[in-house]
Amino acid sequence: LVFFFISGFVLVFLTLRQRERKAGGASHKVLYVPPLALYAGIRAIRLLIPMIGILSLHFLWPLLGDGPVYEKFTGQLLNACRTNWWKNLLLVNNYDQTPDLCLVHTWFLSADFQLHLIAYPLVVLFSLSETLGILLNLALILAGAVVPAILHYQRHAPATLSAFIEVLSRHFFEDMKHLYYPVHIHLSSYFVGFLLGYLLLKSIKKNRDAVRRHSKMAKSTFSFQKKNCILLIFTFMFGAIAVISVFGAYAWCREEGPLVVSEKAGSFYFGFHRLAFILLPVWIVWLCIRYPKSTLSC
């Protein structure tokens, strides 16, 4: 979740740059939008170079050993790559089922690239209309919670996907294919980071001015401490929400079997727990930029 959040956040600072444009004898700042080929090509090259490297290493390392069960062991790891290696190079391997995934951990790179492409129309829209851009951004965040919840409810899946609890692992690989690897499952985390990055990029000058004003107002001890207490309360609140979003499904995952609960409650948790957890990183980033020199204490 956090890596998708960081990716969306950094994308804004790398893409939405302001440039001077002259019109009618006057100059004003506008957002620069790179061509789609440049936008997607640079990202693809950055991801494919390490992908090609790890694929090459994956095919070469079995040649370095031998033994009675060595071939059987290496075959289990290589079979998927022998047939599906090209999906890694096209960055679409995150839509394969787990046993057919070549280098399972690389699903993240494919999902990240696909989110990068989905974000391009949003980048263009922000350059044309800030209001429409924010509305579409919020719609994508909401879709990133509602769509997984609906898919989860249709599949009657457990609230958390676990391969270690026997009663929950019967359809684990199939659930992972539909409820974890696809790009639409991670829309909320990515576009929360995108929206935060845009808002901070837009107001960075105002934030600097605000920091200067806070330093001048430092003599007002009561006001300063009151504000710090409020910030501290919000920090604990978002921290508690993050902890609940991670461990809130414990009741569904006890060894004796899932607790009897409403399927709708489990689906709601599955759809919105990512959005709930990501509020803590959002708050931390906001504090670090908005109040870089503050000490949270009452």
C-alpha positions as CSV (number, residue, x, y, z in Angstrom):
1,L,0.0,0.0,0.0
2,V,2.7,2.5,1.0
3,F,4.8,1.8,-2.1
4,F,1.8,2.6,-4.3
5,F,1.1,5.7,-2.3
6,I,4.7,6.8,-2.7
7,S,4.7,6.1,-6.4
8,G,1.6,8.3,-7.0
9,F,3.0,11.0,-4.8
10,V,6.3,11.1,-6.6
11,L,4.6,11.0,-10.0
12,V,3.1,14.5,-9.4
13,F,6.5,16.1,-8.6
14,L,8.1,14.4,-11.7
15,T,5.3,15.2,-14.1
16,L,3.3,18.3,-13.2
17,R,5.9,21.0,-13.6
18,Q,5.1,24.6,-14.2
19,R,6.5,26.5,-17.1
20,E,6.2,30.1,-18.2
21,R,3.9,30.7,-21.2
22,K,3.5,34.1,-22.9
23,A,0.0,35.1,-24.2
24,G,-1.0,38.6,-25.2
25,G,2.3,40.1,-24.1
26,A,1.9,38.7,-20.6
27,S,3.5,35.6,-19.1
28,H,1.7,33.2,-16.8
29,K,2.5,29.8,-15.3
30,V,0.8,26.7,-16.7
31,L,1.2,23.0,-16.1
32,Y,3.4,21.2,-18.5
33,V,2.1,17.8,-19.7
34,P,4.6,15.5,-21.4
35,P,3.6,13.5,-24.5
36,L,2.2,10.1,-23.8
37,A,5.0,8.3,-25.6
38,L,7.6,10.1,-23.4
39,Y,5.5,9.7,-20.3
40,A,5.0,6.0,-20.7
41,G,8.3,5.2,-22.4
42,I,10.6,6.6,-19.7
43,R,8.6,4.7,-17.0
44,A,8.7,1.4,-19.1
45,I,12.5,1.7,-19.6
46,R,13.1,2.2,-15.9
47,L,11.1,-0.9,-15.0
48,L,12.1,-3.2,-17.9
49,I,15.9,-2.9,-17.4
50,P,15.8,-4.5,-14.0
51,M,13.0,-6.9,-15.2
52,I,15.2,-8.1,-18.0
53,G,18.2,-8.5,-15.6
54,I,16.3,-10.6,-13.1
55,L,14.7,-12.7,-15.8
56,S,18.2,-13.4,-17.2
57,L,19.5,-14.3,-13.8
58,H,16.5,-16.5,-13.2
59,F,17.2,-18.6,-16.3
60,L,21.0,-18.8,-15.6
61,W,21.2,-19.7,-11.9
62,P,19.9,-23.3,-12.3
63,L,23.0,-24.0,-14.4
64,L,25.2,-23.4,-11.4
65,G,24.1,-26.5,-9.4
66,D,23.3,-30.2,-9.7
67,G,21.9,-33.0,-7.5
68,P,19.4,-35.8,-7.3
69,V,16.4,-33.5,-6.7
70,Y,17.9,-30.3,-8.1
71,E,16.3,-30.4,-11.5
72,K,12.9,-31.1,-9.9
73,F,13.3,-28.2,-7.5
74,T,14.5,-25.7,-10.2
75,G,11.8,-26.9,-12.6
76,Q,9.1,-25.9,-10.2
77,L,10.5,-22.4,-10.2
78,L,11.2,-22.1,-13.9
79,N,8.1,-23.7,-15.5
80,A,6.0,-20.6,-15.2
81,C,8.8,-18.4,-16.7
82,R,9.4,-20.8,-19.6
83,T,5.9,-20.2,-20.8
84,N,5.0,-16.7,-19.4
85,W,8.2,-14.7,-19.5
86,W,6.9,-12.5,-22.2
87,K,4.1,-11.2,-20.0
88,N,6.7,-9.8,-17.6
89,L,8.2,-7.8,-20.5
90,L,4.8,-6.5,-21.5
91,L,4.2,-5.7,-17.8
92,V,0.8,-7.6,-17.7
93,N,1.9,-10.6,-15.6
94,N,-0.2,-9.4,-12.6
95,Y,-3.3,-10.8,-14.3
96,D,-1.9,-14.4,-14.2
97,Q,-2.9,-16.9,-11.5
98,T,-0.3,-17.3,-8.8
99,P,1.1,-20.7,-9.9
100,D,1.5,-19.3,-13.5
101,L,3.2,-16.1,-12.4
102,C,6.8,-15.8,-13.5
103,L,8.7,-14.2,-10.6
104,V,5.7,-13.6,-8.4
105,H,7.1,-10.5,-6.7
106,T,7.3,-8.7,-10.1
107,W,3.5,-8.3,-10.1
108,F,4.1,-5.0,-8.3
109,L,6.1,-3.6,-11.3
110,S,3.3,-4.4,-13.7
111,A,0.6,-2.9,-11.5
112,D,2.7,0.2,-10.9
113,F,3.2,0.7,-14.7
114,Q,-0.5,0.2,-15.3
115,L,-1.4,2.8,-12.6
116,H,1.1,5.1,-14.3
117,L,-0.8,4.8,-17.5
118,I,-4.2,5.3,-15.8
119,A,-2.9,8.5,-14.2
120,Y,-2.0,10.1,-17.6
121,P,-5.6,11.3,-18.4
122,L,-5.7,12.7,-14.9
123,V,-2.5,14.6,-15.5
124,V,-3.9,16.1,-18.7
125,L,-7.2,16.9,-17.0
126,F,-5.4,18.8,-14.1
127,S,-3.6,20.9,-16.8
128,L,-7.0,21.9,-18.2
129,S,-9.3,22.2,-15.2
130,E,-8.2,21.8,-11.5
131,T,-11.8,21.2,-10.4
132,L,-12.5,18.4,-12.9
133,G,-9.1,16.9,-12.1
134,I,-9.8,16.8,-8.4
135,L,-13.3,15.3,-9.0
136,L,-11.8,12.6,-11.2
137,N,-9.1,11.9,-8.6
138,L,-11.7,11.5,-5.9
139,A,-13.7,9.2,-8.1
140,L,-10.7,7.0,-8.7
141,I,-10.0,6.8,-5.0
142,L,-13.6,5.9,-4.2
143,A,-13.6,3.3,-7.1
144,G,-10.4,1.8,-5.6
145,A,-12.4,1.0,-2.4
146,V,-15.9,0.2,-3.8
147,V,-14.8,-2.1,-6.7
148,P,-12.7,-4.4,-4.5
149,A,-15.6,-4.6,-2.0
150,I,-18.0,-5.6,-4.7
151,L,-15.7,-8.2,-6.2
152,H,-15.0,-9.6,-2.8
153,Y,-18.7,-9.9,-2.0
154,Q,-19.3,-11.7,-5.3
155,R,-16.6,-14.2,-4.6
156,H,-17.6,-14.8,-1.0
157,A,-13.9,-14.5,0.0
158,P,-12.5,-14.2,3.5
159,A,-11.9,-10.7,4.8
160,T,-8.2,-11.2,4.5
161,L,-6.4,-13.5,2.0
162,S,-4.2,-15.9,3.8
163,A,-2.4,-19.0,2.6
164,F,-1.4,-20.1,6.2
165,I,-4.9,-20.7,7.6
166,E,-6.1,-24.0,6.2
167,V,-9.8,-23.1,6.3
168,L,-9.1,-19.9,4.3
169,S,-6.6,-21.3,1.8
170,R,-8.9,-23.5,-0.3
171,H,-9.3,-20.9,-3.0
172,F,-6.3,-18.8,-2.1
173,F,-4.6,-18.7,-5.5
174,E,-7.9,-17.9,-7.3
175,D,-8.7,-15.1,-4.8
176,M,-5.2,-13.6,-5.2
177,K,-5.7,-13.5,-8.9
178,H,-9.0,-11.5,-8.6
179,L,-8.5,-9.7,-5.3
180,Y,-4.9,-8.8,-4.9
181,Y,-2.8,-8.6,-8.1
182,P,-5.1,-6.7,-10.5
183,V,-4.4,-3.0,-10.8
184,H,-8.0,-1.9,-9.9
185,I,-7.5,-3.3,-6.4
186,H,-4.9,-0.6,-5.7
187,L,-6.4,2.5,-7.2
188,S,-7.2,4.2,-3.8
189,S,-3.6,4.0,-2.4
190,Y,-2.0,5.3,-5.6
191,F,-4.4,8.2,-6.2
192,V,-4.5,9.3,-2.6
193,G,-0.7,9.8,-3.0
194,F,-1.4,11.6,-6.4
195,L,-3.9,14.0,-4.9
196,L,-1.7,14.7,-1.9
197,G,1.3,15.4,-4.1
198,Y,-0.8,17.8,-6.3
199,L,-2.1,19.7,-3.3
200,L,1.3,20.0,-1.8
201,L,2.9,21.0,-5.1
202,K,0.4,23.7,-5.5
203,S,0.6,25.1,-2.0
204,I,4.3,24.6,-1.4
205,K,5.0,28.4,-1.5
206,K,2.1,29.0,0.8
207,N,3.4,26.4,3.2
208,R,6.8,28.1,3.3
209,D,5.1,31.4,4.1
210,A,3.1,29.7,6.8
211,V,6.2,28.2,8.4
212,R,7.7,31.7,8.6
213,R,4.5,33.0,10.2
214,H,4.6,30.2,12.7
215,S,8.1,31.0,13.7
216,K,7.1,34.7,14.2
217,M,4.2,33.6,16.3
218,A,6.3,31.3,18.5
219,K,6.0,33.8,21.4
220,S,2.3,32.9,21.7
221,T,2.9,29.8,23.9
222,F,-0.7,29.0,24.6
223,S,-1.7,29.1,20.9
224,F,1.3,27.1,19.9
225,Q,0.7,24.4,22.5
226,K,-3.0,24.2,21.7
227,K,-2.2,23.6,18.0
228,N,0.4,21.0,18.9
229,C,-2.1,19.2,21.1
230,I,-4.6,19.1,18.2
231,L,-1.9,17.7,15.8
232,L,-0.9,15.1,18.4
233,I,-4.5,14.0,18.8
234,F,-4.9,13.6,15.1
235,T,-1.7,11.6,14.9
236,F,-2.8,9.1,17.5
237,M,-6.2,8.9,15.8
238,F,-4.8,8.1,12.4
239,G,-2.3,5.7,14.0
240,A,-5.2,3.9,15.7
241,I,-7.1,3.7,12.5
242,A,-4.1,2.2,10.7
243,V,-3.6,-0.4,13.4
244,I,-7.3,-1.4,13.3
245,S,-7.2,-1.6,9.5
246,V,-4.3,-4.1,9.8
247,F,-5.5,-6.2,12.7
248,G,-9.2,-5.7,12.5
249,A,-9.8,-8.9,10.6
250,Y,-8.2,-11.1,13.3
251,A,-11.6,-12.5,14.2
252,W,-11.9,-13.8,10.6
253,C,-8.6,-15.5,10.7
254,R,-8.4,-17.5,13.9
255,E,-7.1,-21.0,13.6
256,E,-10.4,-22.6,14.5
257,G,-12.0,-21.0,11.5
258,P,-13.6,-17.7,10.5
259,L,-15.9,-16.0,13.0
260,V,-19.5,-16.0,11.9
261,V,-20.0,-12.5,10.6
262,S,-21.9,-10.8,7.9
263,E,-20.4,-11.2,4.4
264,K,-21.2,-7.5,3.8
265,A,-19.1,-6.5,6.8
266,G,-16.2,-8.6,5.5
267,S,-16.5,-7.1,2.0
268,F,-16.7,-3.6,3.4
269,Y,-13.6,-4.2,5.5
270,F,-11.8,-5.7,2.5
271,G,-12.7,-2.7,0.2
272,F,-11.9,0.1,2.6
273,H,-9.1,-1.1,4.9
274,R,-6.5,0.1,2.4
275,L,-7.9,3.5,2.3
276,A,-8.1,3.6,6.1
277,F,-4.5,2.5,6.5
278,I,-3.1,5.0,4.0
279,L,-4.5,7.9,6.0
280,L,-1.5,7.6,8.4
281,P,1.2,8.0,5.7
282,V,-0.8,10.9,4.3
283,W,-0.9,12.6,7.7
284,I,2.8,12.0,8.3
285,V,3.8,13.5,4.9
286,W,1.5,16.4,5.5
287,L,3.0,17.1,8.9
288,C,6.6,16.9,7.6
289,I,5.9,19.4,4.9
290,R,3.4,21.7,6.6
291,Y,5.1,21.7,10.1
292,P,8.7,20.7,9.4
293,K,10.1,22.1,12.7
294,S,7.2,21.4,15.0
295,T,7.5,19.1,18.0
296,L,4.2,17.3,18.7
297,S,3.7,17.7,22.4
298,C,1.0,19.2,24.7
